[in-house]
Amino acid sequence: MNQQARQIIIFTTLIILGLTFLFYAIIKAKPFLMPISLAALLAMILLPVEKKLRQWKFSKSLSILVSDLLLLGFCVGIFLVVGAQVQSISEQWPEYEEKLGNTIEQVQEFVENKTGISQEKQITKFRDAFSSQSEGSIEGETVKTVFPKLISFSGNFILVFIYIFFFMYYRQKFKNTILKFIDDDKREQASGILINISKVSQQYLFGRFLLIVFLAILYTIGLSIVGIKHALLVSFLAAILSLIPYIGNVFGIVLALFMSLLTDGTFGTIIGVLIVFTIAQFFESYILEPFVVGKQVELNPVVTLIGVVAGGYVWGIAGMVIAIPVMGIFKVIFDNIPVMKPLGYALDEEDAGEGEGWFEKMKDRVVARFKK
């Protein structure tokens, strides 16, 4: 084996070992890193609000504090509304369980007619599995397990907003610290790169936040018109899931269809749910996303999906949600550092296909018409 081959093997081995230890450390440090990561993202989302308050002659400390409190109030309001919806579902669950059982019986009767499998055996197996799962998830949770989790969640929730305040207050110091590692002759260029990274990242994150809010409103209005109970809860979850490309929208539709079955399960309701999600996706793709988020950060769906899976493996559902904006920020960083531009190219959709198809051409025409 020559020297070059030996160096390649050693280099590859070191990379694999480094990535392994990095993922292991991130998983083990989840209680410490999760609040910091979430606070950093939320702080960047709040920067446009803080800058607007500064234009209204608010002091730096007061504008940051007001922005932080506004976000805190928004989150508390969401928790209260979602909590009320969940409580309402739990109170009406016996009724929903009966409706779901009737629907399952109709489906299994159809299966019996088509396949010859005994309906009684299907119902017995399903009810046994369903009841055991329900008992394990509801009765298995005692005060001893719920109370510590609630205390831990409350502590992390408050800690996030404390981090947000200090991240926003000391952001200039963080920037200056990074610049001190750069040579004097290149410091001005590096400062411009940091400003561009910060600007594009803020626009992307704030745009994503507004997109979730708009989608939640559209879903709530549409599902309420259709007659879906607990439309607000379903809409909020579907809007959050839309962060995950392709899979998130599918899960959102499945969740809404499941609630339609619990509501009345008529064919008209199911069609109504599909129409609502189709219209909402049209508005998201052709109006909201181009104008609210823009095209400065377009992630490759394949790479994005890998990032979502990795985020779910590392930090669970929270990691899946955080993975998308984190990858968007990394793409902005890669695009603005010359030596890392190939990585930015790998993350975007440039040259992903053989050319612009009819779907993209139609999308560009709709966007151009609205811009007029």
Long-range contacts (C-beta under 8 A, 24 or more apart in sequence): 23-314, 26-314, 26-315, 27-314, 27-315, 30-314, 30-315, 31-156, 34-156, 34-315, 34-318, 35-156, 35-159, 35-160, 35-163, 36-163, 37-322, 37-326, 38-160, 38-318, 38-322, 39-159, 39-160, 39-161, 39-163, 39-164, 39-167, 40-163, 40-167, 41-205, 41-322, 41-325, 41-326, 42-71, 42-160, 42-164, 43-163, 43-164, 43-167, 43-168, 43-171, 44-198, 44-201, 44-202, 44-205, 44-206, 44-329, 45-71, 45-202, 45-205, 45-206, 45-209, 46-71, 46-164, 46-168, 47-168, 47-202, 47-206, 48-202, 48-206, 50-168, 60-169, 61-169, 64-165, 64-168, 64-169, 65-165, 67-168, 68-161, 68-164, 68-165, 68-168, 71-161, 71-164, 72-161, 75-157, 78-236, 81-232, 81-233, 81-236, 82-232, 82-233, 82-236, 85-230, 85-232, 85-233, 86-233, 88-230, 89-230, 89-233, 92-229, 96-262, 99-261, 99-262, 99-265, 100-261, 100-262, 101-127, 103-261, 103-265, 193-336, 193-337, 196-336, 197-329, 197-332, 197-333, 197-336, 200-296, 200-297, 200-332, 201-328, 201-329, 201-332, 203-293, 203-294, 203-296, 204-293, 204-294, 204-296, 204-297, 204-325, 204-328, 204-329, 204-332, 205-325, 205-328, 205-329, 207-292, 207-293, 207-294, 208-243, 208-293, 208-324, 208-325, 208-328, 210-292, 211-242, 211-284, 211-288, 211-289, 211-292, 211-293, 212-239, 212-240, 212-242, 212-243, 213-239, 214-283, 214-288, 214-292, 215-239, 215-242, 215-280, 215-284, 215-288, 218-276, 218-279, 218-280, 218-283, 219-252, 219-256, 219-276, 219-277, 219-280, 222-275, 222-276, 222-277, 222-279, 222-280, 223-256, 223-273, 223-276, 225-272, 225-276, 226-260, 226-269, 226-272, 226-273, 226-276, 227-263, 227-264, 227-269, 227-272, 228-256, 228-259, 228-260, 228-263, 228-269, 228-273, 229-259, 229-262, 229-263, 230-259, 234-259, 238-277, 240-321, 242-284, 243-321, 243-324, 243-325, 244-308, 244-320, 244-321, 244-324, 245-299, 245-301, 245-304, 245-305, 245-308, 245-324, 246-301, 246-305, 247-305, 247-308, 249-277, 249-281, 252-277, 253-277, 285-363, 286-363, 286-366, 286-367, 286-370, 287-366, 287-367, 287-370, 290-363, 290-367, 291-367, 291-370, 296-332, 297-328, 297-331, 297-332, 298-348, 298-349, 299-324, 299-327, 299-328, 299-331, 299-347, 299-348, 299-349, 300-346, 300-347, 300-348, 300-349, 300-352, 301-349, 303-327, 303-346, 303-347
